[in-house]
């Protein structure tokens, strides 16, 4: 008996060959400069920030070359699969404008290299595994869980590397006749890849992000097909898919770097040229004095729903990721403020080698800048859509008087140096509450330097009686006149020269008016607030003092 008989016994219904699949999946008609990348998530939970980071990196690399970016759902781990996870992945990519060129979604296949869901490609994998058995590079392993646990225990006791290799690879030594007999007797088995590597040997490997490395050869006989559902493992399935789908560059997290040599050996076992690899740094965060990996369990910002619930513009999240995808992105963006992030040329060698620090404070700064450049109509539309999903109180404020809400948003907006106080739509209500009479019940007033209530009332009353104006060109001059009358310096230079001659300065007087209206010592433009209130509402606010 020979390997071919064993292969036919295990896969009696597989009549195609790998040559047949090469014809079904011909090489892509692209030039050498065009890259083909993929985002290949497992639908085992919510969409997380690390996934978007990987998807964006793959997207940028492909799009820079006018190449292809595709989505492949790696759902071979059925035990961990979460309902609706595949839908959430696709919807998140679309929301963030990382739309793949090829994908499978809700029964529709876009692209000529599908199915793009691994569980639908079982026959393809079986064909390729059958080929490996025929050429002696794969074999059935009959070791049960107890045997494997015992093997691992012995390895740990002897302080050896754990894994199925060398003398520990018991079933590797079985003859063909014995293997066939066990399969015929329906003994449970998995299929393992037969490695020819020597762990003591070092081989050169060039990662496009991490540079030239020296890695140990693979000698582990990894499981490539599980016994329960006859589906392949990740290690094997992605080899077949990346080859057939024409992937030129595999961009993935650096946690996969130790697996590179086993993957390359599998490519070479078929005679396939491996893709080029880019291993990206892990997303990390500051946690007190420590820096650690962002955790799905500990960190709410790990989930993409966090950014939606907080009301961050999608572009802000993308821009924040771009700053860690390439170290030179911020400099480029500063020099090219009118260009889109998609105009930037991603370079793997500009990725951090010590982890990608993701900072929510930095995200806030980026988001403030983006929202500041939006028109009042854009902020209204985005914030109203957000409020309809997440904030009934803001929704009611907006709907009460849409034009008034837009006018509030437009204070210091649509000008050369717009205000930058809104980081996310969930901030808005806490920033504008004092503009609504029904919400104006301040617990305290931030008076600043002038705290005597009699003096404050004198300033407010004199302002309304003699110096109130709705003329934008005149109003600050009137405040200066008010300051002069009450013994405050109307000119800051005069005050700085002789502060002892004055009770204070015009800024102190303006602060009293501001705080009486809003309770806050820092607000957007005071004149615009006065204009929106109108004389009667101003008097009502002043009367509360």
Protein Blocks (a to p, Z undefined) as FASTA:
>chain_A
ZZklmmmmmmmmbmbdfklmmmmmgcddddfklccddddddffbccdfklmmmmmmmmmm
mmmnopacdddddfkbmmlpcghklmmmmmmmmmnopacfbdceehiagdjkbcfbfklm
mmmmmmmmmmmmmnopaccdfbdfklmmmmmmmmmmnopaedjehjllmmlmpcfklmmm
mmmnopacddddddfbdfkbccddddfklopadddddfbdcdfbdfklopacfklmmmmm
mmmnopabdcddfklmmmmmmmmmmmmmnopacddddddddddddehjbccdddfklmmk
lpmklmmmnopafklmmmmmmmmmpmklmmmmmmmmmbcfklpccdfklpcfebpaddfk
lmmmmmmmmmmmpcfklmmmmmmmmmmmmomklmmmmmmommlmmmmmmgopaifbdcdf
bfbfklmmmmmmmmpmklmccfbdcebjalcfklmmmmmmmmmmmmgcfbfklmmmmmmm
mmmmnopafbfklmmmmmmlpgbdfklmmmmmmmmmnopabdcdfklmmmmnommlmmmm
mmmZZ
